[in-house]
Amino acid sequence: MEFDCDALVIGAGASGTAAAILLARAGWHVVIVEQHAYPRRKVCGECVAAGNLALLDELGVGAAFRGAAGPELRRVGWMDADATVSADMPRSDGPYPYGRALGRDQLDALLLERARSMGVTVLQPAKVRAVGGDAGRFECRIESAEDGRHGVAGNVGAQTLRTPVIVDAHGSWERMPSGPEGNVTSHARAPHRASDLIAFKANFRNATLDPGFLPVLALRGGYGGMVVAKDGRTTLACCLRRDALARCRERTPGAPAGLAVETLLRQCAGVADALRTAEREGAWLSVGPLRPGIRVDAAQGAFRVGNAAGESHPLTGEGISMALQSSALLAATLTRHPAAAITGPRAAGLHRAYAAEWRKAFAWRLRLAAIYSNVAMRPALAVPARALLRRWPALLCCGALLAGKTMQAPVPLPTRLT
């Protein structure tokens, strides 16, 4: 089979573009297919832990990131209805001591432009409608949503691309097409459950949250966080169980879900203080349900990265870390061989090797995030946790250390072509 590219990446978020950049750096011809137009706001994390800043340098966007990001995140905290507790953020011993925050609209745009500059073909907005074949000989039917100005000249409307490798980097709440008719066999929709987590996010101007302060919000049936990016743009985000969201909306009948959630969040004294003079920018965004868990194992022969591979509770802010690091891990695994040689038993072996390394790097982070999240959203656990933190604030520092806030990206990188 003749191939149109060495790898096709589905999704242009942080994980998809990072994988594309690293594969292109190793000499692969890569195509990204992204269904949305950028830049756009997303209900995704904005904090990049200190250990990932050197990886952004390797991706070629480190200087641009540092120029656009907010102040160094030097303090970590806990907020609930009655108290705010804070402590020093542990310092990384890598080249960058502290993490920073940048809106996902800006980070995704930086990475996507870098991918383009390295020769990655970007089809956007476009959508993969069907995937046929298997590892080593995929055929992907793609439909462009516009006039092709984001893609290759002449590639307008529907087209079929042949590739030996697919990288699945789409959102965990979305579904990847498979089969010649686009039948969905992965990420299938599940029935609504009371425990489903729905995520919300909004940006504010003129808030008074201290720059460099990263608090966790403990809510009944949920959790959240706040952070200040550049130019004082403050992000407020949370996840609520579906039953907690229903209770929240009952208390504010007729209000849109986002405003009902904002009313709930302002019951945290620290949030109310920070937003006292603030003005919201745009509407509340929401997405869900989130499905925390591990999904890295092969699905129809595609290699998964980012949230498609495994999703952590957002409380610990490890989403971007997992996105960037999983993409670096995958790129290093794939580039051990020429793309056309990744077929049959060799493809299966690479899947197993990558999945094993992924679990070694990230499985413990998912478990720890689940523990932290259950403490924050359950009053029976949150109240004694707050008492402990008020007595020993340094426990916040220990929690940040365990969550990996100072850990350097422990992944190899593919060899750079000279």
Secondary structure, DSSP 8 states (H G I E B T S, - for coil): ---S-SEEEE--SHHHHHHHHHHHHTT--EEEE-SS-SS---SS--EE-GGGHHHHHHHT-HHHHHHHS-----EEEEE-SS-EEEEE----SSSSSS-EE--HHHHHHHHHHHHHHTT-EEE-SEEEEEEES-TTSEEEEEEESSSSTTS-TT--SEEEEEESEEEE-S-TTS--B-BTT--B-SS------TT-EEEEEEEEES----TTEEEEEEETTEEEEEEE-GGG-EEEEEEEEHHHHHHHHHHSTTS-HHHHHHHHHTTSHHHHHHTTT-EEEEEEEEEEEE--EE--S-BTTBEE-GGGTEE--GGG--HHHHHHHHHHHHHHHHTTS-GGG--HHHHHHHHHHHHHHHHHHHHHHHHHHHHHHHHHH-HHHHHHHHHHHHH-THHHHHHHHHTTTT------------
